[in-house]
């Protein structure tokens, strides 16, 4: 989707920057809420038993 936006708005960098922020921000928010589960899962994989 971001590549399509880049082709559509090639000369308007502010539109491309806004589209990239809309792509990155949700991933960062989801990771910030779920990071404790990711870390716990990685820590538990090395434990026996």
C-alpha distance matrix in Angstrom:
0.0 3.8 5.4 5.1 6.3 8.6 10.0 10.6 12.2 13.7 17.1 16.2 15.7 16.1 13.0 11.0 13.2 12.7 8.9 9.7 12.6 10.9 9.0 12.4 15.0 14.7 15.0 18.0 19.6 19.5 20.9 23.6 24.8 24.7 26.0 29.6 28.8 27.0 30.0 32.5 31.1 31.2 34.7 35.9 35.0 37.7 40.5 42.9 44.1
3.8 0.0 3.8 5.4 5.0 6.1 8.7 9.8 10.4 11.3 14.5 13.6 12.5 13.1 10.5 7.8 9.8 10.1 6.5 6.6 10.1 9.4 7.6 10.6 13.5 14.1 14.4 16.8 18.8 19.3 20.3 22.7 24.4 24.6 25.4 29.1 28.8 26.8 29.5 32.3 31.1 31.0 34.3 36.0 35.1 37.6 40.4 43.2 44.5
5.4 3.8 0.0 3.8 5.4 5.0 6.3 8.6 9.9 10.0 13.6 13.7 13.0 14.6 12.2 9.2 11.8 12.9 9.7 9.7 13.4 13.2 11.3 13.8 17.0 17.7 17.6 19.9 22.2 22.6 23.3 25.9 27.7 27.6 28.2 31.9 31.5 29.2 31.8 34.7 33.3 32.8 36.3 37.9 36.7 39.1 42.2 44.8 46.3
5.1 5.4 3.8 0.0 3.8 5.3 5.1 6.2 8.6 9.7 13.3 13.3 13.6 14.9 11.9 9.9 13.1 13.5 10.2 11.5 14.9 14.0 12.7 15.9 18.6 19.0 19.5 22.0 23.8 24.1 25.4 27.9 29.4 29.5 30.5 34.1 33.6 31.6 34.4 37.1 35.7 35.5 39.0 40.4 39.3 41.9 44.8 47.3 48.7
6.3 5.0 5.4 3.8 0.0 3.8 5.4 5.0 5.9 7.9 11.0 10.2 10.5 11.3 8.1 6.6 10.0 10.1 7.2 9.2 12.3 11.6 11.3 14.4 16.7 17.6 18.6 20.7 22.4 23.2 24.6 26.7 28.3 28.9 29.8 33.5 33.4 31.6 34.2 37.0 35.9 35.9 39.2 40.8 40.0 42.5 45.4 48.1 49.4
8.6 6.1 5.0 5.3 3.8 0.0 3.8 5.5 5.3 5.3 8.7 8.9 8.6 10.6 8.4 5.8 9.3 10.8 8.6 9.4 12.9 13.3 12.7 15.1 17.8 19.2 19.8 21.5 23.7 24.7 25.6 27.6 29.7 30.2 30.7 34.4 34.5 32.4 34.7 37.8 36.7 36.3 39.6 41.4 40.5 42.8 45.8 48.6 50.1
10.0 8.7 6.3 5.1 5.4 3.8 0.0 3.8 5.7 5.4 9.0 10.3 11.1 13.4 11.1 9.3 12.9 14.2 12.0 13.1 16.6 16.6 15.9 18.6 21.3 22.5 23.0 25.0 27.1 27.9 28.9 31.1 33.0 33.3 33.9 37.6 37.4 35.3 37.8 40.8 39.5 39.0 42.5 44.2 43.0 45.3 48.4 51.1 52.6
10.6 9.8 8.6 6.2 5.0 5.5 3.8 0.0 3.8 5.9 8.7 9.1 10.9 12.5 9.6 9.1 12.9 13.4 11.5 13.6 16.6 16.2 16.2 19.2 21.4 22.5 23.6 25.6 27.2 28.2 29.6 31.6 33.3 33.9 34.8 38.5 38.4 36.5 39.1 42.0 40.9 40.7 44.1 45.7 44.8 47.3 50.2 52.9 54.2
12.2 10.4 9.9 8.6 5.9 5.3 5.7 3.8 0.0 3.8 5.7 5.3 7.3 9.0 6.6 6.6 10.3 11.0 10.1 12.2 14.9 15.1 15.7 18.3 20.2 21.8 23.1 24.7 26.3 27.8 29.1 30.7 32.6 33.5 34.2 38.0 38.2 36.4 38.8 41.8 41.0 40.7 43.9 45.8 45.1 47.4 50.3 53.2 54.6
13.7 11.3 10.0 9.7 7.9 5.3 5.4 5.9 3.8 0.0 3.8 5.7 6.8 9.8 8.7 7.5 10.8 12.7 12.0 13.0 16.1 17.0 17.1 19.2 21.5 23.5 24.2 25.6 27.7 29.1 30.0 31.6 33.9 34.7 35.0 38.8 39.1 37.0 39.1 42.3 41.5 40.9 44.1 46.1 45.2 47.3 50.4 53.3 55.0
17.1 14.5 13.6 13.3 11.0 8.7 9.0 8.7 5.7 3.8 0.0 3.8 6.0 9.0 9.0 8.9 11.5 13.5 13.7 15.0 17.4 18.7 19.4 21.2 23.1 25.4 26.4 27.4 29.3 31.2 32.1 33.4 35.7 36.8 37.0 40.8 41.4 39.4 41.3 44.6 44.0 43.4 46.4 48.7 47.9 49.9 53.0 56.0 57.7
16.2 13.6 13.7 13.3 10.2 8.9 10.3 9.1 5.3 5.7 3.8 0.0 3.8 5.5 5.6 6.7 8.9 10.3 11.2 12.9 14.7 15.9 17.2 19.0 20.5 22.8 24.3 25.0 26.7 28.8 29.8 30.9 33.1 34.5 34.9 38.5 39.3 37.5 39.5 42.7 42.4 41.9 44.9 47.1 46.6 48.7 51.6 54.7 56.3
15.7 12.5 13.0 13.6 10.5 8.6 11.1 10.9 7.3 6.8 6.0 3.8 0.0 3.8 5.4 5.0 6.0 8.5 9.8 10.4 12.2 14.1 15.2 16.4 18.0 20.7 21.8 22.2 24.2 26.4 27.1 28.1 30.6 31.9 32.0 35.7 36.6 34.8 36.5 39.8 39.6 39.0 41.8 44.2 43.8 45.7 48.7 51.8 53.5
16.1 13.1 14.6 14.9 11.3 10.6 13.4 12.5 9.0 9.8 9.0 5.5 3.8 0.0 3.8 5.4 5.0 6.1 8.5 9.8 10.5 12.2 14.2 15.3 16.1 18.9 20.5 20.7 22.2 24.7 25.7 26.3 28.7 30.3 30.6 34.2 35.3 33.8 35.5 38.7 38.7 38.4 41.1 43.5 43.4 45.4 48.1 51.3 52.8
13.0 10.5 12.2 11.9 8.1 8.4 11.1 9.6 6.6 8.7 9.0 5.6 5.4 3.8 0.0 3.8 5.4 5.1 6.2 8.6 9.9 10.5 12.4 14.4 15.4 17.5 19.4 20.2 21.5 23.6 25.0 25.9 28.0 29.5 30.1 33.7 34.4 33.0 35.1 38.2 37.9 37.8 40.7 42.7 42.5 44.8 47.5 50.6 51.9
11.0 7.8 9.2 9.9 6.6 5.8 9.3 9.1 6.6 7.5 8.9 6.7 5.0 5.4 3.8 0.0 3.8 5.5 5.1 6.2 8.7 9.9 10.6 12.4 14.3 16.5 17.6 18.6 20.5 22.3 23.3 24.6 26.9 28.0 28.4 32.1 32.7 30.9 33.0 36.1 35.7 35.3 38.3 40.4 40.0 42.2 45.0 48.1 49.6
13.2 9.8 11.8 13.1 10.0 9.3 12.9 12.9 10.3 10.8 11.5 8.9 6.0 5.0 5.4 3.8 0.0 3.8 5.4 5.1 6.2 8.6 9.8 10.6 12.0 14.8 16.0 16.3 18.2 20.5 21.2 22.1 24.6 26.0 26.1 29.8 30.7 29.0 30.8 34.1 33.9 33.5 36.3 38.6 38.4 40.5 43.2 46.4 48.0
12.7 10.1 12.9 13.5 10.1 10.8 14.2 13.4 11.0 12.7 13.5 10.3 8.5 6.1 5.1 5.5 3.8 0.0 3.8 5.4 5.1 6.2 8.6 10.0 10.5 12.9 14.9 15.4 16.5 18.9 20.3 21.0 23.0 24.7 25.3 28.9 29.8 28.5 30.5 33.5 33.5 33.5 36.2 38.3 38.4 40.6 43.2 46.3 47.6
8.9 6.5 9.7 10.2 7.2 8.6 12.0 11.5 10.1 12.0 13.7 11.2 9.8 8.5 6.2 5.1 5.4 3.8 0.0 3.8 5.4 5.1 6.3 8.8 10.2 11.9 13.5 14.8 16.2 17.9 19.3 20.7 22.5 23.7 24.6 28.2 28.6 27.2 29.5 32.4 32.0 32.0 35.0 36.9 36.7 39.1 41.7 44.7 46.0
9.7 6.6 9.7 11.5 9.2 9.4 13.1 13.6 12.2 13.0 15.0 12.9 10.4 9.8 8.6 6.2 5.1 5.4 3.8 0.0 3.8 5.4 5.0 6.2 8.6 10.8 11.5 12.5 14.7 16.3 17.1 18.6 20.9 21.8 22.2 25.9 26.5 24.7 26.8 29.9 29.5 29.2 32.2 34.3 34.0 36.2 39.0 42.0 43.5
12.6 10.1 13.4 14.9 12.3 12.9 16.6 16.6 14.9 16.1 17.4 14.7 12.2 10.5 9.9 8.7 6.2 5.1 5.4 3.8 0.0 3.8 5.2 5.1 5.8 8.7 10.1 10.4 12.0 14.3 15.3 16.1 18.4 19.9 20.3 23.9 24.8 23.5 25.4 28.5 28.5 28.4 31.1 33.3 33.4 35.6 38.1 41.3 42.6
10.9 9.4 13.2 14.0 11.6 13.3 16.6 16.2 15.1 17.0 18.7 15.9 14.1 12.2 10.5 9.9 8.6 6.2 5.1 5.4 3.8 0.0 3.8 5.7 5.7 7.0 9.3 10.6 11.4 13.1 15.0 16.1 17.7 19.1 20.3 23.8 24.2 23.2 25.6 28.3 28.1 28.5 31.3 33.1 33.2 35.8 38.1 41.1 42.2
9.0 7.6 11.3 12.7 11.3 12.7 15.9 16.2 15.7 17.1 19.4 17.2 15.2 14.2 12.4 10.6 9.8 8.6 6.3 5.0 5.2 3.8 0.0 3.8 6.0 6.6 7.4 9.5 11.2 12.1 13.5 15.4 17.1 17.8 18.7 22.4 22.5 21.0 23.6 26.3 25.8 25.9 29.0 30.7 30.5 33.1 35.6 38.5 39.7
12.4 10.6 13.8 15.9 14.4 15.1 18.6 19.2 18.3 19.2 21.2 19.0 16.4 15.3 14.4 12.4 10.6 10.0 8.8 6.2 5.1 5.7 3.8 0.0 3.8 5.8 5.5 6.4 8.9 10.4 10.9 12.5 14.9 15.7 16.0 19.7 20.3 18.6 20.8 23.8 23.6 23.5 26.4 28.4 28.4 30.7 33.2 36.3 37.7
15.0 13.5 17.0 18.6 16.7 17.8 21.3 21.4 20.2 21.5 23.1 20.5 18.0 16.1 15.4 14.3 12.0 10.5 10.2 8.6 5.8 5.7 6.0 3.8 0.0 3.8 5.5 5.1 6.2 8.7 9.9 10.6 12.7 14.3 15.0 18.5 19.4 18.4 20.4 23.2 23.5 23.8 26.3 28.4 28.8 31.2 33.4 36.6 37.7
14.7 14.1 17.7 19.0 17.6 19.2 22.5 22.5 21.8 23.5 25.4 22.8 20.7 18.9 17.5 16.5 14.8 12.9 11.9 10.8 8.7 7.0 6.6 5.8 3.8 0.0 3.8 5.4 5.1 6.1 8.5 9.9 10.9 12.2 13.7 17.1 17.4 16.7 19.3 21.7 21.6 22.5 25.1 26.7 27.2 29.9 31.9 34.9 35.7
15.0 14.4 17.6 19.5 18.6 19.8 23.0 23.6 23.1 24.2 26.4 24.3 21.8 20.5 19.4 17.6 16.0 14.9 13.5 11.5 10.1 9.3 7.4 5.5 5.5 3.8 0.0 3.8 5.5 5.2 6.1 8.6 10.2 10.4 11.4 15.0 15.1 13.8 16.4 19.1 18.7 19.2 22.1 23.7 24.0 26.6 28.8 31.8 32.8
18.0 16.8 19.9 22.0 20.7 21.5 25.0 25.6 24.7 25.6 27.4 25.0 22.2 20.7 20.2 18.6 16.3 15.4 14.8 12.5 10.4 10.6 9.5 6.4 5.1 5.4 3.8 0.0 3.8 5.5 5.1 6.1 8.8 9.9 10.0 13.6 14.7 13.5 15.3 18.2 18.6 18.9 21.3 23.4 24.0 26.2 28.4 31.7 32.8
19.6 18.8 22.2 23.8 22.4 23.7 27.1 27.2 26.3 27.7 29.3 26.7 24.2 22.2 21.5 20.5 18.2 16.5 16.2 14.7 12.0 11.4 11.2 8.9 6.2 5.1 5.5 3.8 0.0 3.8 5.4 5.1 6.5 8.7 9.9 12.9 14.0 13.9 15.9 18.2 18.9 19.8 21.9 23.7 24.8 27.2 28.9 32.1 32.9
19.5 19.3 22.6 24.1 23.2 24.7 27.9 28.2 27.8 29.1 31.2 28.8 26.4 24.7 23.6 22.3 20.5 18.9 17.9 16.3 14.3 13.1 12.1 10.4 8.7 6.1 5.2 5.5 3.8 0.0 3.8 5.5 5.4 6.1 8.2 11.2 11.4 11.3 13.9 15.9 16.1 17.4 19.8 21.1 22.0 24.8 26.4 29.4 30.0
20.9 20.3 23.3 25.4 24.6 25.6 28.9 29.6 29.1 30.0 32.1 29.8 27.1 25.7 25.0 23.3 21.2 20.3 19.3 17.1 15.3 15.0 13.5 10.9 9.9 8.5 6.1 5.1 5.4 3.8 0.0 3.8 5.4 5.0 5.3 8.9 9.6 8.6 10.8 13.4 13.8 14.5 16.8 18.6 19.4 21.9 23.8 26.9 27.9
23.6 22.7 25.9 27.9 26.7 27.6 31.1 31.6 30.7 31.6 33.4 30.9 28.1 26.3 25.9 24.6 22.1 21.0 20.7 18.6 16.1 16.1 15.4 12.5 10.6 9.9 8.6 6.1 5.1 5.5 3.8 0.0 3.8 5.7 5.4 8.2 10.2 10.2 11.4 13.8 15.1 15.9 17.5 19.5 21.0 23.1 24.7 28.0 28.8
24.8 24.4 27.7 29.4 28.3 29.7 33.0 33.3 32.6 33.9 35.7 33.1 30.6 28.7 28.0 26.9 24.6 23.0 22.5 20.9 18.4 17.7 17.1 14.9 12.7 10.9 10.2 8.8 6.5 5.4 5.4 3.8 0.0 3.8 5.8 7.4 8.7 9.9 11.6 13.0 14.3 16.0 17.5 18.9 20.6 23.1 24.2 27.2 27.6
24.7 24.6 27.6 29.5 28.9 30.2 33.3 33.9 33.5 34.7 36.8 34.5 31.9 30.3 29.5 28.0 26.0 24.7 23.7 21.8 19.9 19.1 17.8 15.7 14.3 12.2 10.4 9.9 8.7 6.1 5.0 5.7 3.8 0.0 3.8 5.6 5.5 6.5 8.9 10.1 10.8 12.7 14.5 15.6 17.1 19.8 21.0 23.9 24.4
26.0 25.4 28.2 30.5 29.8 30.7 33.9 34.8 34.2 35.0 37.0 34.9 32.0 30.6 30.1 28.4 26.1 25.3 24.6 22.2 20.3 20.3 18.7 16.0 15.0 13.7 11.4 10.0 9.9 8.2 5.3 5.4 5.8 3.8 0.0 3.8 5.4 5.0 6.1 8.4 9.7 10.6 12.2 14.1 15.6 17.8 19.2 22.5 23.5
29.6 29.1 31.9 34.1 33.5 34.4 37.6 38.5 38.0 38.8 40.8 38.5 35.7 34.2 33.7 32.1 29.8 28.9 28.2 25.9 23.9 23.8 22.4 19.7 18.5 17.1 15.0 13.6 12.9 11.2 8.9 8.2 7.4 5.6 3.8 0.0 3.8 5.5 5.2 6.0 8.5 10.0 10.5 12.1 14.4 16.4 17.2 20.4 21.1
28.8 28.8 31.5 33.6 33.4 34.5 37.4 38.4 38.2 39.1 41.4 39.3 36.6 35.3 34.4 32.7 30.7 29.8 28.6 26.5 24.8 24.2 22.5 20.3 19.4 17.4 15.1 14.7 14.0 11.4 9.6 10.2 8.7 5.5 5.4 3.8 0.0 3.8 5.4 5.0 6.0 8.6 9.8 10.4 12.3 15.0 15.7 18.6 19.0
27.0 26.8 29.2 31.6 31.6 32.4 35.3 36.5 36.4 37.0 39.4 37.5 34.8 33.8 33.0 30.9 29.0 28.5 27.2 24.7 23.5 23.2 21.0 18.6 18.4 16.7 13.8 13.5 13.9 11.3 8.6 10.2 9.9 6.5 5.0 5.5 3.8 0.0 3.8 5.5 5.2 6.3 8.6 10.0 11.0 13.5 15.2 18.3 19.3
30.0 29.5 31.8 34.4 34.2 34.7 37.8 39.1 38.8 39.1 41.3 39.5 36.5 35.5 35.1 33.0 30.8 30.5 29.5 26.8 25.4 25.6 23.6 20.8 20.4 19.3 16.4 15.3 15.9 13.9 10.8 11.4 11.6 8.9 6.1 5.2 5.4 3.8 0.0 3.8 5.4 5.2 6.1 8.6 10.2 11.8 13.4 16.9 18.2
32.5 32.3 34.7 37.1 37.0 37.8 40.8 42.0 41.8 42.3 44.6 42.7 39.8 38.7 38.2 36.1 34.1 33.5 32.4 29.9 28.5 28.3 26.3 23.8 23.2 21.7 19.1 18.2 18.2 15.9 13.4 13.8 13.0 10.1 8.4 6.0 5.0 5.5 3.8 0.0 3.8 5.5 5.1 6.1 8.7 10.7 11.2 14.4 15.2
31.1 31.1 33.3 35.7 35.9 36.7 39.5 40.9 41.0 41.5 44.0 42.4 39.6 38.7 37.9 35.7 33.9 33.5 32.0 29.5 28.5 28.1 25.8 23.6 23.5 21.6 18.7 18.6 18.9 16.1 13.8 15.1 14.3 10.8 9.7 8.5 6.0 5.2 5.4 3.8 0.0 3.8 5.4 5.2 6.4 9.3 10.4 13.3 14.2
31.2 31.0 32.8 35.5 35.9 36.3 39.0 40.7 40.7 40.9 43.4 41.9 39.0 38.4 37.8 35.3 33.5 33.5 32.0 29.2 28.4 28.5 25.9 23.5 23.8 22.5 19.2 18.9 19.8 17.4 14.5 15.9 16.0 12.7 10.6 10.0 8.6 6.3 5.2 5.5 3.8 0.0 3.8 5.5 5.4 7.4 9.7 13.0 14.8
34.7 34.3 36.3 39.0 39.2 39.6 42.5 44.1 43.9 44.1 46.4 44.9 41.8 41.1 40.7 38.3 36.3 36.2 35.0 32.2 31.1 31.3 29.0 26.4 26.3 25.1 22.1 21.3 21.9 19.8 16.8 17.5 17.5 14.5 12.2 10.5 9.8 8.6 6.1 5.1 5.4 3.8 0.0 3.8 5.6 6.1 7.4 11.1 13.0
35.9 36.0 37.9 40.4 40.8 41.4 44.2 45.7 45.8 46.1 48.7 47.1 44.2 43.5 42.7 40.4 38.6 38.3 36.9 34.3 33.3 33.1 30.7 28.4 28.4 26.7 23.7 23.4 23.7 21.1 18.6 19.5 18.9 15.6 14.1 12.1 10.4 10.0 8.6 6.1 5.2 5.5 3.8 0.0 3.8 5.5 5.4 8.4 9.7
35.0 35.1 36.7 39.3 40.0 40.5 43.0 44.8 45.1 45.2 47.9 46.6 43.8 43.4 42.5 40.0 38.4 38.4 36.7 34.0 33.4 33.2 30.5 28.4 28.8 27.2 24.0 24.0 24.8 22.0 19.4 21.0 20.6 17.1 15.6 14.4 12.3 11.0 10.2 8.7 6.4 5.4 5.6 3.8 0.0 3.8 5.6 8.1 10.1
37.7 37.6 39.1 41.9 42.5 42.8 45.3 47.3 47.4 47.3 49.9 48.7 45.7 45.4 44.8 42.2 40.5 40.6 39.1 36.2 35.6 35.8 33.1 30.7 31.2 29.9 26.6 26.2 27.2 24.8 21.9 23.1 23.1 19.8 17.8 16.4 15.0 13.5 11.8 10.7 9.3 7.4 6.1 5.5 3.8 0.0 3.8 6.8 9.7
40.5 40.4 42.2 44.8 45.4 45.8 48.4 50.2 50.3 50.4 53.0 51.6 48.7 48.1 47.5 45.0 43.2 43.2 41.7 39.0 38.1 38.1 35.6 33.2 33.4 31.9 28.8 28.4 28.9 26.4 23.8 24.7 24.2 21.0 19.2 17.2 15.7 15.2 13.4 11.2 10.4 9.7 7.4 5.4 5.6 3.8 0.0 3.8 6.4
42.9 43.2 44.8 47.3 48.1 48.6 51.1 52.9 53.2 53.3 56.0 54.7 51.8 51.3 50.6 48.1 46.4 46.3 44.7 42.0 41.3 41.1 38.5 36.3 36.6 34.9 31.8 31.7 32.1 29.4 26.9 28.0 27.2 23.9 22.5 20.4 18.6 18.3 16.9 14.4 13.3 13.0 11.1 8.4 8.1 6.8 3.8 0.0 3.6
44.1 44.5 46.3 48.7 49.4 50.1 52.6 54.2 54.6 55.0 57.7 56.3 53.5 52.8 51.9 49.6 48.0 47.6 46.0 43.5 42.6 42.2 39.7 37.7 37.7 35.7 32.8 32.8 32.9 30.0 27.9 28.8 27.6 24.4 23.5 21.1 19.0 19.3 18.2 15.2 14.2 14.8 13.0 9.7 10.1 9.7 6.4 3.6 0.0
